[in-house]
Amino acid sequence: MFATCGNRHYCFPTSCSPLFVCWEMLSKKNSPKLRGCIGSLTPRYLHDALEEYALQSSLRDTRFEPIQNSELPLLMCKVSLLHSTALSRHCFDWNIGKHGIIVQFEDRSGMLNLDKTWSATYLPDVAMQEGWSKVKTIDSLIRKTGYEGCITDDLRNSLEVTRYESSVTKMTFQEYSSEQDRKLLRKF
């Protein structure tokens, strides 16, 4: 399976990768605002996963209302292919702007569900875009898991943290529309 978009050529014959598809609302005054982001930490065939996650992240990310047709001209789609995964030595063994992180832990306080493993991830650009420190990022990820207990140094030190990097490609709706127009003109 091959695809061409603008001057970029993509080949998806049997490529598999963990990936995320994110939609951002562009603004002339502010930085882009997230409108949806869904993906998989498990490698997926790119051709199938790109279509699936593009639809899911635009219409079924429960944190946001579904994207409307009227928003399309202001949208940018970002695809992040995850790579270079490594287990961190401790919860702060990663670099803001370079690494995405996955936190995983069990509640050892005995106050919450002992059988539950808590897990969440942020892509590499999240902490930098939000202006967060490593501590704020880790604490926010702990909350993102749904954990409502007390966040202590002991909890932070008990985390299993996996870091990863990502290769990102992005395209605005205008770029996509222009490419589709060029394809139409080539047919005539």
C-alpha positions in Angstrom: 0.0 0.0 0.0 1.5 3.4 -1.0 0.2 6.9 -0.5 1.3 10.3 -1.7 0.4 13.5 0.0 2.0 16.8 -1.2 5.6 16.2 -1.8 5.7 13.3 0.7 5.5 9.7 -0.3 4.5 7.0 2.2 4.9 3.3 2.0 2.7 1.0 4.2 3.3 -2.5 2.8 3.4 -4.4 6.1 4.7 -1.7 8.4 3.6 -1.9 12.0 4.1 0.6 14.8 2.6 1.9 17.9 0.9 5.2 16.9 -1.4 8.1 17.9 -3.5 10.2 15.6 -4.3 13.7 17.0 -6.4 16.6 15.8 -5.6 20.1 16.7 -7.6 23.3 16.2 -5.3 26.0 14.7 -5.5 29.6 15.8 -3.7 32.8 14.7 -3.5 34.1 18.2 -2.9 31.0 20.3 -1.0 27.7 20.1 -2.9 24.7 18.6 -5.7 23.3 20.9 -6.2 19.6 21.1 -9.5 18.4 19.6 -8.9 14.6 19.9 -6.2 12.1 20.2 -6.4 8.3 20.2 -3.9 5.6 19.4 -2.2 2.4 20.5 0.9 1.5 22.4 0.7 -1.9 20.7 2.1 -2.0 17.2 -0.6 -1.9 14.5 -0.5 -2.2 10.7 -0.3 1.4 9.7 -2.7 1.4 6.8 -5.5 0.0 8.9 -4.7 1.9 12.1 -4.4 5.3 10.5 -7.9 5.2 9.1 -9.3 3.7 12.3 -7.6 6.2 14.7 -8.3 9.2 12.4 -12.0 8.5 12.7 -12.0 7.5 16.4 -9.9 10.5 17.5 -12.1 13.0 15.5 -15.5 11.5 16.5 -15.1 9.3 19.6 -12.6 10.8 22.0 -14.8 11.2 25.0 -12.9 14.2 26.3 -14.3 16.3 23.4 -17.4 16.9 21.4 -17.1 15.2 17.9 -15.4 17.4 15.3 -17.9 19.2 13.1 -17.7 19.9 9.4 -17.5 23.7 10.1 -14.2 23.1 12.1 -12.4 21.3 9.2 -10.7 24.4 7.7 -9.1 25.1 11.1 -7.8 21.6 11.8 -4.4 19.9 11.6 -3.9 16.2 11.8 -0.8 14.9 13.5 0.4 11.3 13.3 3.0 10.1 15.8 4.8 6.8 15.2 6.3 5.7 18.5 9.8 4.2 18.6 13.0 3.8 20.8 11.0 2.5 23.8 13.0 1.9 27.0 12.3 1.3 30.7 13.4 4.3 32.7 15.6 3.9 35.7 13.3 6.2 37.8 10.3 8.4 37.3 12.3 11.4 36.1 14.7 9.5 33.7 13.3 11.2 30.6 13.6 14.5 28.8 10.8 17.0 28.3 10.2 17.6 24.5 12.1 14.4 23.5 10.4 11.6 25.3 6.8 10.5 25.7 6.2 8.5 28.9 4.0 5.7 30.1 3.4 5.4 33.8 2.1 2.2 35.3 1.6 1.3 39.0 -0.5 -0.5 41.5 -2.1 1.2 44.5 -0.2 -0.2 47.5 -2.0 2.0 50.1 -4.8 -0.6 50.5 -7.4 2.2 50.2 -8.3 1.7 46.6 -8.6 -1.3 44.3 -5.6 -3.5 45.0 -6.2 -5.6 41.8 -6.1 -2.6 39.5 -3.0 -1.6 37.5 -3.1 2.1 36.7 -1.6 3.2 33.4 -1.5 6.3 31.1 0.7 8.0 28.6 1.6 11.4 27.3 3.2 12.0 23.9 6.6 13.7 23.8 5.2 17.2 23.0 2.6 17.4 25.8 4.8 18.5 28.8 6.5 21.2 26.7 3.3 22.5 25.2 1.7 22.7 28.7 4.8 24.3 30.2 5.0 21.5 32.8 8.0 20.4 34.9 8.8 16.7 35.2 7.0 16.5 38.6 3.9 18.2 37.2 3.9 15.9 34.2 4.2 12.7 36.3 1.5 13.9 38.7 -0.8 14.8 35.8 -0.2 11.4 34.3 -1.1 9.7 37.6 -4.4 11.7 37.6 -5.0 10.8 34.0 -5.0 7.1 35.0 -8.1 7.9 37.1 -6.2 7.5 40.4 -7.7 9.7 43.1 -5.4 8.7 46.0 -2.7 10.9 47.5 0.3 11.5 45.3 3.4 11.1 47.4 7.1 10.7 46.7 6.7 7.0 47.6 4.1 6.7 44.9 6.2 8.5 42.4 9.2 6.3 43.3 7.1 3.1 42.8 6.1 4.0 39.3 7.2 1.9 36.4 8.0 4.5 33.7 8.6 3.7 30.1 10.0 6.4 27.8 9.7 6.5 24.1 10.3 8.9 21.2 8.1 9.6 18.2 8.3 10.6 14.6 5.6 13.1 13.8 4.1 14.1 10.5 1.3 16.6 10.3 -1.0 18.2 7.7 -3.5 21.0 7.8 -6.9 20.6 6.2 -5.8 23.3 3.6 -2.8 21.2 2.6 -4.9 18.1 2.3 -7.5 19.9 0.2 -4.9 21.3 -2.1 -3.4 17.9 -2.6 -6.8 16.4 -3.4 -7.4 19.3 -5.9 -4.1 18.5 -7.6 -5.0 14.9 -7.9 -8.3 15.8 -9.5 -6.6 18.1 -12.0 -4.1 15.3 -13.0 -7.0 13.1 -14.0 -8.2 15.5 -16.6 
